[in-house]
Amino acid sequence: MTVETDEMRLQFLKDFGVTDATFTDVSSGSSSTITALLRNEYLEVEVEGEVGVESSAPFIACRSSDVPNIQQGDTIQVSGTTYTVVEVMPDNEGMLDLRMRG
């Protein structure tokens, strides 16, 4: 059961994120302004099954209601940089975590 409301999720993103990110649905060509939280996370990437190498990747958190049809290949522009969606990971409680490529 979800504890927070969609308005509470929006307030969280406004407090810690960017309020003028631009989401573009590439398949339809439509764009909208959303509030999103951009962060860089460190990941371990395996190189040919051998030793892992540390890397970083941008992730964006946003409300599911702001991007209902998001899919791989769509873009989000944050602070002048355009990121492409690589993976969509819903939390099934109203938020999405998006792994991006810059």
C-alpha positions as a Markdown table, in Angstrom:
| # | Residue | x | y | z |
|---|---|---|---|---|
| 1 | Met | 0.0 | 0.0 | 0.0 |
| 2 | Thr | 1.4 | 3.4 | -1.0 |
| 3 | Val | 1.8 | 5.8 | 1.9 |
| 4 | Glu | 2.6 | 9.0 | 0.0 |
| 5 | Thr | 0.4 | 10.8 | -2.5 |
| 6 | Asp | 1.4 | 12.0 | -5.9 |
| 7 | Glu | 1.6 | 15.6 | -4.5 |
| 8 | Met | 4.0 | 14.4 | -1.8 |
| 9 | Arg | 6.2 | 12.8 | -4.5 |
| 10 | Leu | 6.2 | 16.0 | -6.5 |
| 11 | Gln | 7.1 | 18.1 | -3.4 |
| 12 | Phe | 10.1 | 15.7 | -2.8 |
| 13 | Leu | 11.3 | 16.2 | -6.4 |
| 14 | Lys | 10.9 | 20.0 | -6.1 |
| 15 | Asp | 12.9 | 20.0 | -2.9 |
| 16 | Phe | 15.8 | 18.0 | -4.2 |
| 17 | Gly | 15.5 | 17.9 | -8.0 |
| 18 | Val | 15.2 | 20.2 | -11.1 |
| 19 | Thr | 11.7 | 21.6 | -11.8 |
| 20 | Asp | 12.3 | 22.4 | -15.5 |
| 21 | Ala | 13.5 | 19.1 | -17.0 |
| 22 | Thr | 12.1 | 18.4 | -20.5 |
| 23 | Phe | 10.8 | 14.9 | -21.3 |
| 24 | Thr | 10.5 | 14.0 | -25.0 |
| 25 | Asp | 8.5 | 11.0 | -26.1 |
| 26 | Val | 10.6 | 10.2 | -29.2 |
| 27 | Ser | 8.0 | 8.0 | -30.9 |
| 28 | Ser | 5.3 | 10.7 | -30.8 |
| 29 | Gly | 7.6 | 13.7 | -30.9 |
| 30 | Ser | 5.8 | 15.4 | -28.0 |
| 31 | Ser | 7.6 | 17.1 | -25.1 |
| 32 | Ser | 6.5 | 18.2 | -21.6 |
| 33 | Thr | 8.2 | 19.9 | -18.6 |
| 34 | Ile | 8.6 | 17.6 | -15.6 |
| 35 | Thr | 10.3 | 17.7 | -12.2 |
| 36 | Ala | 13.1 | 15.2 | -11.9 |
| 37 | Leu | 16.0 | 14.3 | -9.7 |
| 38 | Leu | 19.3 | 13.6 | -11.5 |
| 39 | Arg | 22.1 | 11.7 | -9.8 |
| 40 | Asn | 25.3 | 9.9 | -10.8 |
| 41 | Glu | 25.7 | 6.4 | -9.4 |
| 42 | Tyr | 28.8 | 4.2 | -9.4 |
| 43 | Leu | 28.4 | 0.7 | -11.0 |
| 44 | Glu | 30.7 | -2.2 | -11.4 |
| 45 | Val | 31.0 | -3.3 | -15.0 |
| 46 | Glu | 32.4 | -6.7 | -15.9 |
| 47 | Val | 34.9 | -6.8 | -18.7 |
| 48 | Glu | 34.8 | -10.0 | -20.6 |
| 49 | Gly | 33.9 | -12.0 | -17.4 |
| 50 | Glu | 37.1 | -11.0 | -15.7 |
| 51 | Val | 37.7 | -8.3 | -13.1 |
| 52 | Gly | 35.0 | -5.7 | -12.6 |
| 53 | Val | 35.8 | -2.1 | -13.5 |
| 54 | Glu | 34.2 | 0.9 | -11.7 |
| 55 | Ser | 32.1 | 3.2 | -13.8 |
| 56 | Ser | 29.4 | 5.7 | -13.3 |
| 57 | Ala | 26.0 | 6.2 | -14.9 |
| 58 | Pro | 23.4 | 9.0 | -14.7 |
| 59 | Phe | 20.0 | 8.0 | -13.1 |
| 60 | Ile | 16.9 | 10.1 | -13.1 |
| 61 | Ala | 14.0 | 9.7 | -10.6 |
| 62 | Cys | 10.6 | 11.1 | -11.6 |
| 63 | Arg | 6.9 | 10.5 | -11.1 |
| 64 | Ser | 5.2 | 7.8 | -13.2 |
| 65 | Ser | 2.3 | 10.1 | -13.7 |
| 66 | Asp | 4.6 | 12.7 | -15.5 |
| 67 | Val | 5.9 | 10.2 | -18.0 |
| 68 | Pro | 3.2 | 7.5 | -18.4 |
| 69 | Asn | 4.4 | 6.1 | -21.8 |
| 70 | Ile | 8.2 | 6.4 | -21.2 |
| 71 | Gln | 10.3 | 3.8 | -22.9 |
| 72 | Gln | 13.9 | 3.1 | -24.0 |
| 73 | Gly | 15.1 | 5.8 | -26.4 |
| 74 | Asp | 13.0 | 8.6 | -25.0 |
| 75 | Thr | 15.0 | 11.6 | -23.7 |
| 76 | Ile | 15.1 | 13.9 | -20.7 |
| 77 | Gln | 17.0 | 17.2 | -20.8 |
| 78 | Val | 18.2 | 18.4 | -17.4 |
| 79 | Ser | 20.3 | 21.6 | -16.9 |
| 80 | Gly | 21.2 | 21.8 | -20.6 |
| 81 | Thr | 22.3 | 18.1 | -21.0 |
| 82 | Thr | 20.1 | 15.6 | -22.9 |
| 83 | Tyr | 20.0 | 12.1 | -21.6 |
| 84 | Thr | 18.6 | 9.0 | -23.3 |
| 85 | Val | 16.6 | 6.4 | -21.4 |
| 86 | Val | 18.4 | 3.1 | -21.3 |
| 87 | Glu | 16.3 | 1.3 | -18.6 |
| 88 | Val | 12.9 | 2.0 | -17.0 |
| 89 | Met | 12.6 | 0.7 | -13.4 |
| 90 | Pro | 9.2 | 1.4 | -11.8 |
| 91 | Asp | 8.9 | 1.1 | -8.0 |
| 92 | Asn | 5.2 | 0.2 | -8.4 |
| 93 | Glu | 4.4 | 3.0 | -5.9 |
| 94 | Gly | 4.3 | 6.0 | -8.3 |
| 95 | Met | 8.0 | 6.7 | -9.0 |
| 96 | Leu | 10.3 | 5.6 | -11.7 |
| 97 | Asp | 14.1 | 5.2 | -11.6 |
| 98 | Leu | 15.6 | 5.7 | -15.1 |
| 99 | Arg | 19.1 | 4.6 | -16.0 |
| 100 | Met | 20.2 | 7.1 | -18.6 |
| 101 | Arg | 23.0 | 7.6 | -21.1 |
| 102 | Gly | 24.5 | 11.1 | -21.4 |
